Amino acid sequence: MRIGVLAMQGAFREHRIMLERLGAEVREVRRREELEHLHGLIIPGGESKTISQLLRKTDLFDVLREEIQGGLPVFGTCAGMVLLAKEVVGDFPPTLGVMDIVVRRNAFGRQVESFEADVEVPALGPEPVHAVFIRAPYIERAGTGVEVLATYAGRPVLARQGNCLASAFHPELTTDLRLHKYFLAMVSERSGK
Ligand code: GLN
């Protein structure tokens, strides 16, 4: 299966490596044409405001939103989660708004810019996920159609709604392939690949 990794800015190379380890064909996406014929897409961590700006500047914003609304499986990590949200607390440029979640940015406080924690993710099995949080957002509110897959400190940090998966942490910065594998299972559910 062919998976795109949005490569405007941020931690896209690490996602590429994880996906290739799992046998996917990976394409970095910077232009509209590169969105064509994909079975799934990852929106990486980085600086969500910058990614929003670049998406609009490169004319990718509307096509990408339409593709996701049309069912393209998408996995947003950290800044990627912010971009998928229908609402961001505070002043923020447009998001894709495809997930019924309200997200708070840099939500775990300035004193703890980055931290790591073991997070239970029952959907991935009994072994917790070692989650790397870097100026991470959390989900402040989630609509009824959203399935919360993990919480940390009482806050949802991993959630799925239909073809959209979002994590506040960075699975691509560890060697644990389970979340990428989970996403690829979402992709094959849809594309039969
Ligand atoms: N705080 C950043 C943002 O909202 C996200 C940080 C990250 O992706 N590691 O853009």
py3Dmol code that shows the C-alpha trace and the ligand (Angstrom):
import py3Dmol

protein = """\
ATOM      1  CA  MET A   1       0.000   0.000   0.000  1.00  0.00           C
ATOM      2  CA  ARG A   2       1.073   3.537  -0.756  1.00  0.00           C
ATOM      3  CA  ILE A   3       1.124   5.955   2.176  1.00  0.00           C
ATOM      4  CA  GLY A   4       1.807   9.666   1.908  1.00  0.00           C
ATOM      5  CA  VAL A   5       3.632  11.591   4.602  1.00  0.00           C
ATOM      6  CA  LEU A   6       2.939  15.300   4.542  1.00  0.00           C
ATOM      7  CA  ALA A   7       6.416  16.794   4.293  1.00  0.00           C
ATOM      8  CA  MET A   8       5.831  20.529   4.596  1.00  0.00           C
ATOM      9  CA  GLN A   9       7.755  20.740   7.849  1.00  0.00           C
ATOM     10  CA  GLY A  10       8.416  18.673  10.967  1.00  0.00           C
ATOM     11  CA  ALA A  11       9.162  15.037  11.785  1.00  0.00           C
ATOM     12  CA  PHE A  12       8.223  13.397   8.496  1.00  0.00           C
ATOM     13  CA  ARG A  13      11.391  11.331   7.908  1.00  0.00           C
ATOM     14  CA  GLU A  14      10.879   9.318  11.067  1.00  0.00           C
ATOM     15  CA  HIS A  15       7.361   8.348   9.948  1.00  0.00           C
ATOM     16  CA  ARG A  16       8.749   7.284   6.605  1.00  0.00           C
ATOM     17  CA  ILE A  17      11.183   4.920   8.300  1.00  0.00           C
ATOM     18  CA  MET A  18       8.438   3.348  10.471  1.00  0.00           C
ATOM     19  CA  LEU A  19       6.139   2.840   7.487  1.00  0.00           C
ATOM     20  CA  GLU A  20       8.870   1.336   5.349  1.00  0.00           C
ATOM     21  CA  ARG A  21       9.727  -1.066   8.142  1.00  0.00           C
ATOM     22  CA  LEU A  22       6.133  -2.224   7.958  1.00  0.00           C
ATOM     23  CA  GLY A  23       6.407  -2.781   4.227  1.00  0.00           C
ATOM     24  CA  ALA A  24       4.479   0.248   2.973  1.00  0.00           C
ATOM     25  CA  GLU A  25       5.507   2.294  -0.039  1.00  0.00           C
ATOM     26  CA  VAL A  26       5.995   5.872   1.151  1.00  0.00           C
ATOM     27  CA  ARG A  27       5.636   9.119  -0.718  1.00  0.00           C
ATOM     28  CA  GLU A  28       6.521  12.512   0.731  1.00  0.00           C
ATOM     29  CA  VAL A  29       3.746  14.959  -0.069  1.00  0.00           C
ATOM     30  CA  ARG A  30       4.529  18.606  -0.782  1.00  0.00           C
ATOM     31  CA  ARG A  31       2.359  19.304  -3.809  1.00  0.00           C
ATOM     32  CA  ARG A  32      -1.221  18.634  -4.822  1.00  0.00           C
ATOM     33  CA  GLU A  33      -0.355  15.982  -7.415  1.00  0.00           C
ATOM     34  CA  GLU A  34       1.465  13.984  -4.760  1.00  0.00           C
ATOM     35  CA  LEU A  35      -1.824  13.429  -2.952  1.00  0.00           C
ATOM     36  CA  GLU A  36      -3.163  11.389  -5.847  1.00  0.00           C
ATOM     37  CA  HIS A  37      -3.507   7.595  -5.628  1.00  0.00           C
ATOM     38  CA  LEU A  38      -2.625   7.337  -1.958  1.00  0.00           C
ATOM     39  CA  HIS A  39      -4.209   4.751   0.337  1.00  0.00           C
ATOM     40  CA  GLY A  40      -3.476   6.736   3.488  1.00  0.00           C
ATOM     41  CA  LEU A  41      -1.704   9.831   4.768  1.00  0.00           C
ATOM     42  CA  ILE A  42       0.262  10.825   7.870  1.00  0.00           C
ATOM     43  CA  ILE A  43       0.379  14.417   9.095  1.00  0.00           C
ATOM     44  CA  PRO A  44       3.498  14.628  11.279  1.00  0.00           C
ATOM     45  CA  GLY A  45       4.409  16.663  14.310  1.00  0.00           C
ATOM     46  CA  GLY A  46       6.099  20.003  13.861  1.00  0.00           C
ATOM     47  CA  GLU A  47       4.713  23.496  14.171  1.00  0.00           C
ATOM     48  CA  SER A  48       0.997  23.354  13.500  1.00  0.00           C
ATOM     49  CA  LYS A  49       0.635  27.057  12.640  1.00  0.00           C
ATOM     50  CA  THR A  50       3.403  26.792  10.055  1.00  0.00           C
ATOM     51  CA  ILE A  51       1.945  23.612   8.566  1.00  0.00           C
ATOM     52  CA  SER A  52      -1.478  25.298   8.300  1.00  0.00           C
ATOM     53  CA  GLN A  53       0.098  28.260   6.512  1.00  0.00           C
ATOM     54  CA  LEU A  54       2.092  26.086   4.131  1.00  0.00           C
ATOM     55  CA  LEU A  55      -0.962  23.962   3.320  1.00  0.00           C
ATOM     56  CA  ARG A  56      -2.822  27.068   2.276  1.00  0.00           C
ATOM     57  CA  LYS A  57       0.097  28.533   0.366  1.00  0.00           C
ATOM     58  CA  THR A  58       0.645  25.361  -1.635  1.00  0.00           C
ATOM     59  CA  ASP A  59      -3.087  24.917  -2.413  1.00  0.00           C
ATOM     60  CA  LEU A  60      -3.105  21.592  -0.629  1.00  0.00           C
ATOM     61  CA  PHE A  61      -5.500  22.637   2.091  1.00  0.00           C
ATOM     62  CA  ASP A  62      -8.858  22.216   0.303  1.00  0.00           C
ATOM     63  CA  VAL A  63      -7.925  19.071  -1.645  1.00  0.00           C
ATOM     64  CA  LEU A  64      -6.582  17.450   1.470  1.00  0.00           C
ATOM     65  CA  ARG A  65      -9.740  18.243   3.421  1.00  0.00           C
ATOM     66  CA  GLU A  66     -11.902  16.865   0.618  1.00  0.00           C
ATOM     67  CA  GLU A  67      -9.840  13.690   0.383  1.00  0.00           C
ATOM     68  CA  ILE A  68     -10.162  13.068   4.120  1.00  0.00           C
ATOM     69  CA  GLN A  69     -13.873  13.843   4.085  1.00  0.00           C
ATOM     70  CA  GLY A  70     -14.138  11.391   1.191  1.00  0.00           C
ATOM     71  CA  GLY A  71     -12.676   8.660   3.404  1.00  0.00           C
ATOM     72  CA  LEU A  72      -8.880   8.793   2.956  1.00  0.00           C
ATOM     73  CA  PRO A  73      -7.415   7.309   6.154  1.00  0.00           C
ATOM     74  CA  VAL A  74      -5.291   9.886   7.944  1.00  0.00           C
ATOM     75  CA  PHE A  75      -3.075   9.761  11.031  1.00  0.00           C
ATOM     76  CA  GLY A  76      -2.101  13.058  12.657  1.00  0.00           C
ATOM     77  CA  THR A  77       0.605  13.110  15.317  1.00  0.00           C
ATOM     78  CA  CYS A  78       1.024  16.059  17.680  1.00  0.00           C
ATOM     79  CA  ALA A  79       0.861  19.118  15.385  1.00  0.00           C
ATOM     80  CA  GLY A  80      -0.964  16.743  13.001  1.00  0.00           C
ATOM     81  CA  MET A  81      -3.626  16.202  15.665  1.00  0.00           C
ATOM     82  CA  VAL A  82      -4.070  19.974  15.964  1.00  0.00           C
ATOM     83  CA  LEU A  83      -4.567  20.229  12.194  1.00  0.00           C
ATOM     84  CA  LEU A  84      -7.269  17.535  12.169  1.00  0.00           C
ATOM     85  CA  ALA A  85      -9.294  19.137  14.968  1.00  0.00           C
ATOM     86  CA  LYS A  86     -12.489  21.020  14.231  1.00  0.00           C
ATOM     87  CA  GLU A  87     -11.514  23.552  16.886  1.00  0.00           C
ATOM     88  CA  VAL A  88      -8.366  24.767  18.623  1.00  0.00           C
ATOM     89  CA  VAL A  89      -8.551  26.645  21.916  1.00  0.00           C
ATOM     90  CA  GLY A  90      -7.370  30.228  21.443  1.00  0.00           C
ATOM     91  CA  ASP A  91      -6.256  32.071  18.390  1.00  0.00           C
ATOM     92  CA  PHE A  92      -5.346  29.734  15.558  1.00  0.00           C
ATOM     93  CA  PRO A  93      -5.332  29.765  11.734  1.00  0.00           C
ATOM     94  CA  PRO A  94      -7.730  27.412   9.887  1.00  0.00           C
ATOM     95  CA  THR A  95      -7.509  23.695  10.627  1.00  0.00           C
ATOM     96  CA  LEU A  96      -8.739  20.905   8.367  1.00  0.00           C
ATOM     97  CA  GLY A  97     -11.598  20.409  10.840  1.00  0.00           C
ATOM     98  CA  VAL A  98     -12.209  16.761   9.973  1.00  0.00           C
ATOM     99  CA  MET A  99     -12.310  15.366  13.522  1.00  0.00           C
ATOM    100  CA  ASP A 100     -14.919  16.287  16.075  1.00  0.00           C
ATOM    101  CA  ILE A 101     -12.388  17.247  18.723  1.00  0.00           C
ATOM    102  CA  VAL A 102     -11.424  20.464  20.473  1.00  0.00           C
ATOM    103  CA  VAL A 103      -7.680  20.560  21.020  1.00  0.00           C
ATOM    104  CA  ARG A 104      -5.566  22.624  23.375  1.00  0.00           C
ATOM    105  CA  ARG A 105      -2.010  23.279  22.184  1.00  0.00           C
ATOM    106  CA  ASN A 106       1.116  23.048  24.343  1.00  0.00           C
ATOM    107  CA  ALA A 107      -1.354  21.763  26.861  1.00  0.00           C
ATOM    108  CA  PHE A 108       0.756  20.034  29.481  1.00  0.00           C
ATOM    109  CA  GLY A 109       2.348  23.276  30.673  1.00  0.00           C
ATOM    110  CA  ARG A 110       5.545  25.146  29.909  1.00  0.00           C
ATOM    111  CA  GLN A 111       7.568  23.605  32.756  1.00  0.00           C
ATOM    112  CA  VAL A 112       7.201  20.208  31.121  1.00  0.00           C
ATOM    113  CA  GLU A 113       7.822  21.055  27.477  1.00  0.00           C
ATOM    114  CA  SER A 114       8.809  17.471  26.772  1.00  0.00           C
ATOM    115  CA  PHE A 115       8.378  14.287  28.726  1.00  0.00           C
ATOM    116  CA  GLU A 116       7.969  10.593  28.253  1.00  0.00           C
ATOM    117  CA  ALA A 117       5.395   8.351  29.853  1.00  0.00           C
ATOM    118  CA  ASP A 118       4.014   4.843  29.593  1.00  0.00           C
ATOM    119  CA  VAL A 119       0.475   5.051  28.329  1.00  0.00           C
ATOM    120  CA  GLU A 120      -2.047   2.209  28.312  1.00  0.00           C
ATOM    121  CA  VAL A 121      -3.534   1.647  24.885  1.00  0.00           C
ATOM    122  CA  PRO A 122      -5.865  -1.365  25.217  1.00  0.00           C
ATOM    123  CA  ALA A 123      -6.459  -1.423  21.440  1.00  0.00           C
ATOM    124  CA  LEU A 124      -2.750  -2.218  20.961  1.00  0.00           C
ATOM    125  CA  GLY A 125      -2.552  -4.938  23.590  1.00  0.00           C
ATOM    126  CA  PRO A 126      -1.498  -5.218  27.249  1.00  0.00           C
ATOM    127  CA  GLU A 127       2.004  -3.741  26.826  1.00  0.00           C
ATOM    128  CA  PRO A 128       1.796   0.057  27.381  1.00  0.00           C
ATOM    129  CA  VAL A 129       3.085   2.464  24.745  1.00  0.00           C
ATOM    130  CA  HIS A 130       6.166   4.476  25.687  1.00  0.00           C
ATOM    131  CA  ALA A 131       4.897   7.864  24.597  1.00  0.00           C
ATOM    132  CA  VAL A 132       7.118  10.850  23.801  1.00  0.00           C
ATOM    133  CA  PHE A 133       5.329  14.169  24.337  1.00  0.00           C
ATOM    134  CA  ILE A 134       6.922  17.322  22.893  1.00  0.00           C
ATOM    135  CA  ARG A 135       4.997  20.519  23.542  1.00  0.00           C
ATOM    136  CA  ALA A 136       2.060  18.223  23.141  1.00  0.00           C
ATOM    137  CA  PRO A 137      -1.584  19.103  22.749  1.00  0.00           C
ATOM    138  CA  TYR A 138      -4.415  17.188  24.386  1.00  0.00           C
ATOM    139  CA  ILE A 139      -8.038  16.718  23.491  1.00  0.00           C
ATOM    140  CA  GLU A 140     -10.144  18.980  25.621  1.00  0.00           C
ATOM    141  CA  ARG A 141     -13.509  17.809  24.284  1.00  0.00           C
ATOM    142  CA  ALA A 142     -14.464  14.991  21.958  1.00  0.00           C
ATOM    143  CA  GLY A 143     -17.762  14.478  20.139  1.00  0.00           C
ATOM    144  CA  THR A 144     -19.832  11.315  20.616  1.00  0.00           C
ATOM    145  CA  GLY A 145     -18.508   9.787  17.377  1.00  0.00           C
ATOM    146  CA  VAL A 146     -14.934   9.902  18.660  1.00  0.00           C
ATOM    147  CA  GLU A 147     -13.406   6.830  20.253  1.00  0.00           C
ATOM    148  CA  VAL A 148     -10.790   7.724  22.861  1.00  0.00           C
ATOM    149  CA  LEU A 149      -8.058   5.066  22.660  1.00  0.00           C
ATOM    150  CA  ALA A 150      -5.768   6.402  25.396  1.00  0.00           C
ATOM    151  CA  THR A 151      -5.615   9.022  28.103  1.00  0.00           C
ATOM    152  CA  TYR A 152      -2.747  10.517  30.064  1.00  0.00           C
ATOM    153  CA  ALA A 153      -3.268  12.492  33.286  1.00  0.00           C
ATOM    154  CA  GLY A 154      -6.991  12.157  32.646  1.00  0.00           C
ATOM    155  CA  ARG A 155      -6.762  13.761  29.186  1.00  0.00           C
ATOM    156  CA  PRO A 156      -7.432  12.015  25.888  1.00  0.00           C
ATOM    157  CA  VAL A 157      -4.161  11.732  23.954  1.00  0.00           C
ATOM    158  CA  LEU A 158      -5.075   9.163  21.298  1.00  0.00           C
ATOM    159  CA  ALA A 159      -8.396   9.017  19.480  1.00  0.00           C
ATOM    160  CA  ARG A 160     -10.079   7.717  16.389  1.00  0.00           C
ATOM    161  CA  GLN A 161     -13.094   8.885  14.474  1.00  0.00           C
ATOM    162  CA  GLY A 162     -13.848   6.771  11.399  1.00  0.00           C
ATOM    163  CA  ASN A 163     -10.945   7.208   8.978  1.00  0.00           C
ATOM    164  CA  CYS A 164      -9.117   9.700  11.245  1.00  0.00           C
ATOM    165  CA  LEU A 165      -6.579   8.757  13.920  1.00  0.00           C
ATOM    166  CA  ALA A 166      -4.830  11.353  16.085  1.00  0.00           C
ATOM    167  CA  SER A 167      -2.140  11.098  18.754  1.00  0.00           C
ATOM    168  CA  ALA A 168      -0.795  13.855  20.974  1.00  0.00           C
ATOM    169  CA  PHE A 169       2.512  12.012  21.288  1.00  0.00           C
ATOM    170  CA  HIS A 170       5.179  10.923  18.786  1.00  0.00           C
ATOM    171  CA  PRO A 171       5.136   7.176  18.066  1.00  0.00           C
ATOM    172  CA  GLU A 172       7.665   7.745  15.263  1.00  0.00           C
ATOM    173  CA  LEU A 173      10.345   8.685  17.817  1.00  0.00           C
ATOM    174  CA  THR A 174      10.356   5.226  19.405  1.00  0.00           C
ATOM    175  CA  THR A 175      10.918   1.766  17.976  1.00  0.00           C
ATOM    176  CA  ASP A 176       7.374   0.620  18.773  1.00  0.00           C
ATOM    177  CA  LEU A 177       5.654  -0.010  15.460  1.00  0.00           C
ATOM    178  CA  ARG A 178       2.248  -0.926  16.888  1.00  0.00           C
ATOM    179  CA  LEU A 179       0.473   2.367  16.304  1.00  0.00           C
ATOM    180  CA  HIS A 180       1.670   2.627  12.713  1.00  0.00           C
ATOM    181  CA  LYS A 181       0.557  -0.966  12.267  1.00  0.00           C
ATOM    182  CA  TYR A 182      -2.855  -0.062  13.694  1.00  0.00           C
ATOM    183  CA  PHE A 183      -3.072   2.776  11.180  1.00  0.00           C
ATOM    184  CA  LEU A 184      -2.100   0.492   8.299  1.00  0.00           C
ATOM    185  CA  ALA A 185      -4.899  -1.857   9.404  1.00  0.00           C
ATOM    186  CA  MET A 186      -7.318   1.097   9.106  1.00  0.00           C
ATOM    187  CA  VAL A 187      -5.926   1.683   5.625  1.00  0.00           C
ATOM    188  CA  SER A 188      -6.385  -1.899   4.525  1.00  0.00           C
ATOM    189  CA  GLU A 189      -9.911  -1.992   5.973  1.00  0.00           C
ATOM    190  CA  ARG A 190     -10.754   0.709   3.484  1.00  0.00           C
ATOM    191  CA  SER A 191      -8.650  -0.141   0.471  1.00  0.00           C
ATOM    192  CA  GLY A 192      -8.661  -3.938   0.761  1.00  0.00           C
ATOM    193  CA  LYS A 193      -4.849  -3.922   0.442  1.00  0.00           C
TER     194      LYS A 193
END
"""
ligand_1 = """\
10
LIG
N 2.992 22.509 20.014
C 3.170 22.254 18.653
C 2.038 22.819 17.836
O 0.928 22.954 18.310
C 3.216 20.772 18.375
C 4.529 20.216 18.782
C 4.871 18.944 18.082
O 4.316 18.604 17.019
N 5.809 18.275 18.624
O 2.269 23.124 16.715
"""
view = py3Dmol.view(width=600, height=400)
view.addModel(protein, "pdb")
view.setStyle({"model": 0}, {"cartoon": {"style": "trace"}})
view.addModel(ligand_1, "xyz")
view.setStyle({"model": 1}, {"stick": {}})
view.zoomTo()
view.show()
